[in-house]
Amino acid sequence: MNNDTSLCTAMIAVMVWILTFVFIFFAVKGCAEDGTGYQSPDWAHQHTQGEP
């Protein structure tokens, strides 16, 4: 019984970590696409101006 509880807790913790990581990843990606994010807007401007 005790092992089962700790395993369940560990799985929940892993799920929370994954959800947090995915949320941060998409947030940074969205900001980068807007040109106001972490990544230098170099590639964003290049991508926009590259198309006629």
A tleap script that builds the chain and sets N, CA, C and O, in Angstrom:
source leaprc.protein.ff14SB
mol = sequence {
  NMET ASN ASN ASP THR SER LEU CYS THR ALA
  MET ILE ALA VAL MET VAL TRP ILE LEU THR
  PHE VAL PHE ILE PHE PHE ALA VAL LYS GLY
  CYS ALA GLU ASP GLY THR GLY TYR GLN SER
  PRO ASP TRP ALA HIE GLN HIE THR GLN GLY
  GLU CPRO
}
set mol.1.N position { 0.850 -1.191 0.000 }
set mol.1.CA position { 0.000 0.000 0.000 }
set mol.1.C position { 0.890 1.246 0.000 }
set mol.1.O position { 0.644 2.189 -0.752 }
set mol.2.N position { 1.911 1.245 0.836 }
set mol.2.CA position { 2.783 2.403 0.931 }
set mol.2.C position { 3.516 2.639 -0.399 }
set mol.2.O position { 3.625 3.774 -0.863 }
set mol.3.N position { 4.012 1.559 -1.000 }
set mol.3.CA position { 4.715 1.697 -2.269 }
set mol.3.C position { 3.789 2.276 -3.333 }
set mol.3.O position { 4.198 3.131 -4.119 }
set mol.4.N position { 2.559 1.815 -3.359 }
set mol.4.CA position { 1.601 2.287 -4.349 }
set mol.4.C position { 1.387 3.796 -4.201 }
set mol.4.O position { 1.308 4.514 -5.198 }
set mol.5.N position { 1.293 4.272 -2.972 }
set mol.5.CA position { 1.056 5.695 -2.735 }
set mol.5.C position { 2.241 6.526 -3.215 }
set mol.5.O position { 2.055 7.554 -3.866 }
set mol.6.N position { 3.448 6.092 -2.901 }
set mol.6.CA position { 4.632 6.855 -3.298 }
set mol.6.C position { 4.758 6.856 -4.823 }
set mol.6.O position { 5.152 7.859 -5.419 }
set mol.7.N position { 4.423 5.730 -5.446 }
set mol.7.CA position { 4.493 5.662 -6.904 }
set mol.7.C position { 3.500 6.640 -7.521 }
set mol.7.O position { 3.824 7.340 -8.481 }
set mol.8.N position { 2.310 6.684 -6.975 }
set mol.8.CA position { 1.279 7.603 -7.480 }
set mol.8.C position { 1.750 9.048 -7.305 }
set mol.8.O position { 1.581 9.871 -8.205 }
set mol.9.N position { 2.333 9.351 -6.164 }
set mol.9.CA position { 2.818 10.705 -5.921 }
set mol.9.C position { 3.917 11.061 -6.914 }
set mol.9.O position { 3.954 12.174 -7.439 }
set mol.10.N position { 4.806 10.113 -7.167 }
set mol.10.CA position { 5.900 10.364 -8.108 }
set mol.10.C position { 5.339 10.624 -9.506 }
set mol.10.O position { 5.808 11.525 -10.202 }
set mol.11.N position { 4.351 9.851 -9.917 }
set mol.11.CA position { 3.759 10.034 -11.243 }
set mol.11.C position { 3.100 11.406 -11.352 }
set mol.11.O position { 3.211 12.076 -12.379 }
set mol.12.N position { 2.416 11.817 -10.294 }
set mol.12.CA position { 1.764 13.130 -10.303 }
set mol.12.C position { 2.816 14.227 -10.415 }
set mol.12.O position { 2.642 15.192 -11.159 }
set mol.13.N position { 3.910 14.070 -9.670 }
set mol.13.CA position { 4.979 15.074 -9.707 }
set mol.13.C position { 5.561 15.161 -11.119 }
set mol.13.O position { 5.813 16.255 -11.623 }
set mol.14.N position { 5.774 14.011 -11.752 }
set mol.14.CA position { 6.316 14.003 -13.113 }
set mol.14.C position { 5.345 14.692 -14.069 }
set mol.14.O position { 5.763 15.465 -14.931 }
set mol.15.N position { 4.063 14.417 -13.918 }
set mol.15.CA position { 3.064 15.028 -14.791 }
set mol.15.C position { 3.090 16.551 -14.629 }
set mol.15.O position { 3.025 17.286 -15.614 }
set mol.16.N position { 3.186 17.019 -13.378 }
set mol.16.CA position { 3.218 18.463 -13.134 }
set mol.16.C position { 4.450 19.075 -13.785 }
set mol.16.O position { 4.369 20.136 -14.403 }
set mol.17.N position { 5.602 18.399 -13.646 }
set mol.17.CA position { 6.838 18.904 -14.254 }
set mol.17.C position { 6.688 19.013 -15.758 }
set mol.17.O position { 7.059 20.022 -16.358 }
set mol.18.N position { 6.132 17.951 -16.375 }
set mol.18.CA position { 5.984 17.941 -17.833 }
set mol.18.C position { 5.043 19.057 -18.275 }
set mol.18.O position { 5.328 19.774 -19.234 }
set mol.19.N position { 3.915 19.200 -17.568 }
set mol.19.CA position { 2.949 20.236 -17.938 }
set mol.19.C position { 3.585 21.616 -17.813 }
set mol.19.O position { 3.382 22.479 -18.666 }
set mol.20.N position { 4.358 21.819 -16.745 }
set mol.20.CA position { 5.015 23.114 -16.556 }
set mol.20.C position { 6.000 23.380 -17.684 }
set mol.20.O position { 6.040 24.480 -18.236 }
set mol.21.N position { 6.795 22.371 -18.023 }
set mol.21.CA position { 7.796 22.530 -19.080 }
set mol.21.C position { 7.116 22.857 -20.411 }
set mol.21.O position { 7.554 23.753 -21.133 }
set mol.22.N position { 6.041 22.127 -20.732 }
set mol.22.CA position { 5.333 22.349 -21.996 }
set mol.22.C position { 4.736 23.751 -22.030 }
set mol.22.O position { 4.792 24.434 -23.053 }
set mol.23.N position { 4.160 24.177 -20.899 }
set mol.23.CA position { 3.553 25.508 -20.840 }
set mol.23.C position { 4.599 26.590 -21.088 }
set mol.23.O position { 4.371 27.516 -21.866 }
set mol.24.N position { 5.757 26.468 -20.417 }
set mol.24.CA position { 6.829 27.454 -20.583 }
set mol.24.C position { 7.331 27.424 -22.027 }
set mol.24.O position { 7.585 28.467 -22.628 }
set mol.25.N position { 7.471 26.213 -22.573 }
set mol.25.CA position { 7.975 26.080 -23.950 }
set mol.25.C position { 7.060 26.810 -24.929 }
set mol.25.O position { 7.526 27.576 -25.773 }
set mol.26.N position { 5.758 26.568 -24.811 }
set mol.26.CA position { 4.823 27.198 -25.737 }
set mol.26.C position { 4.753 28.706 -25.506 }
set mol.26.O position { 4.593 29.475 -26.453 }
set mol.27.N position { 4.872 29.125 -24.253 }
set mol.27.CA position { 4.831 30.564 -23.958 }
set mol.27.C position { 6.030 31.255 -24.606 }
set mol.27.O position { 5.879 32.296 -25.245 }
set mol.28.N position { 7.216 30.678 -24.441 }
set mol.28.CA position { 8.415 31.270 -25.041 }
set mol.28.C position { 8.306 31.230 -26.558 }
set mol.28.O position { 8.685 32.185 -27.236 }
set mol.29.N position { 7.784 30.120 -27.097 }
set mol.29.CA position { 7.649 29.993 -28.550 }
set mol.29.C position { 6.684 31.051 -29.084 }
set mol.29.O position { 6.943 31.663 -30.120 }
set mol.30.N position { 5.574 31.265 -28.378 }
set mol.30.CA position { 4.598 32.259 -28.815 }
set mol.30.C position { 5.196 33.655 -28.782 }
set mol.30.O position { 4.970 34.449 -29.695 }
set mol.31.N position { 5.954 33.961 -27.741 }
set mol.31.CA position { 6.576 35.282 -27.640 }
set mol.31.C position { 7.599 35.448 -28.758 }
set mol.31.O position { 7.712 36.527 -29.341 }
set mol.32.N position { 8.336 34.399 -29.056 }
set mol.32.CA position { 9.350 34.480 -30.107 }
set mol.32.C position { 8.674 34.730 -31.455 }
set mol.32.O position { 9.191 35.488 -32.275 }
set mol.33.N position { 7.534 34.103 -31.687 }
set mol.33.CA position { 6.841 34.299 -32.951 }
set mol.33.C position { 6.327 35.724 -33.067 }
set mol.33.O position { 6.218 36.260 -34.170 }
set mol.34.N position { 6.012 36.339 -31.936 }
set mol.34.CA position { 5.551 37.725 -31.947 }
set mol.34.C position { 6.714 38.687 -32.155 }
set mol.34.O position { 6.508 39.856 -32.480 }
set mol.35.N position { 7.936 38.193 -31.966 }
set mol.35.CA position { 9.102 39.051 -32.123 }
set mol.35.C position { 9.431 39.787 -30.837 }
set mol.35.O position { 10.246 40.710 -30.844 }
set mol.36.N position { 8.802 39.387 -29.719 }
set mol.36.CA position { 9.066 40.089 -28.454 }
set mol.36.C position { 9.574 39.099 -27.412 }
set mol.36.O position { 9.531 39.380 -26.214 }
set mol.37.N position { 10.051 37.946 -27.862 }
set mol.37.CA position { 10.395 36.878 -26.919 }
set mol.37.C position { 11.865 36.826 -26.581 }
set mol.37.O position { 12.643 37.727 -26.898 }
set mol.38.N position { 12.221 35.720 -25.914 }
set mol.38.CA position { 13.597 35.507 -25.480 }
set mol.38.C position { 14.552 35.561 -26.671 }
set mol.38.O position { 15.533 36.305 -26.667 }
set mol.39.N position { 14.242 34.752 -27.695 }
set mol.39.CA position { 15.149 34.600 -28.821 }
set mol.39.C position { 15.277 35.924 -29.562 }
set mol.39.O position { 14.327 36.702 -29.646 }
set mol.40.N position { 16.456 36.161 -30.089 }
set mol.40.CA position { 16.671 37.394 -30.842 }
set mol.40.C position { 15.736 37.392 -32.051 }
set mol.40.O position { 15.628 36.374 -32.735 }
set mol.41.N position { 15.064 38.499 -32.328 }
set mol.41.CA position { 14.093 38.564 -33.423 }
set mol.41.C position { 14.755 38.479 -34.789 }
set mol.41.O position { 14.111 38.709 -35.813 }
set mol.42.N position { 16.049 38.146 -34.805 }
set mol.42.CA position { 16.773 38.055 -36.068 }
set mol.42.C position { 16.083 37.100 -37.034 }
set mol.42.O position { 15.745 37.471 -38.158 }
set mol.43.N position { 15.879 35.861 -36.579 }
set mol.43.CA position { 15.310 34.860 -37.483 }
set mol.43.C position { 13.850 35.179 -37.787 }
set mol.43.O position { 13.348 34.823 -38.853 }
set mol.44.N position { 13.165 35.848 -36.859 }
set mol.44.CA position { 11.759 36.184 -37.093 }
set mol.44.C position { 11.664 37.210 -38.217 }
set mol.44.O position { 10.834 37.076 -39.117 }
set mol.45.N position { 12.518 38.239 -38.165 }
set mol.45.CA position { 12.487 39.252 -39.223 }
set mol.45.C position { 12.925 38.639 -40.544 }
set mol.45.O position { 12.365 38.938 -41.598 }
set mol.46.N position { 13.927 37.785 -40.473 }
set mol.46.CA position { 14.427 37.149 -41.692 }
set mol.46.C position { 13.305 36.334 -42.333 }
set mol.46.O position { 13.126 36.366 -43.551 }
set mol.47.N position { 12.563 35.614 -41.522 }
set mol.47.CA position { 11.485 34.777 -42.042 }
set mol.47.C position { 10.402 35.646 -42.668 }
set mol.47.O position { 9.840 35.285 -43.702 }
set mol.48.N position { 10.104 36.791 -42.048 }
set mol.48.CA position { 9.037 37.658 -42.555 }
set mol.48.C position { 9.467 38.339 -43.849 }
set mol.48.O position { 8.691 38.411 -44.801 }
set mol.49.N position { 10.706 38.840 -43.886 }
set mol.49.CA position { 11.156 39.584 -45.056 }
set mol.49.C position { 11.571 38.646 -46.188 }
set mol.49.O position { 11.658 39.054 -47.346 }
set mol.50.N position { 11.827 37.378 -45.835 }
set mol.50.CA position { 12.276 36.431 -46.862 }
set mol.50.C position { 11.180 36.144 -47.881 }
set mol.50.O position { 11.467 35.830 -49.036 }
set mol.51.N position { 9.923 36.253 -47.452 }
set mol.51.CA position { 8.823 35.958 -48.377 }
set mol.51.C position { 8.383 37.227 -49.098 }
set mol.51.O position { 8.274 38.285 -48.477 }
set mol.52.N position { 8.138 37.134 -50.363 }
set mol.52.CA position { 7.741 38.315 -51.154 }
set mol.52.C position { 6.378 38.852 -50.734 }
set mol.52.O position { 5.901 39.836 -51.298 }
savepdb mol mol.pdb
quit
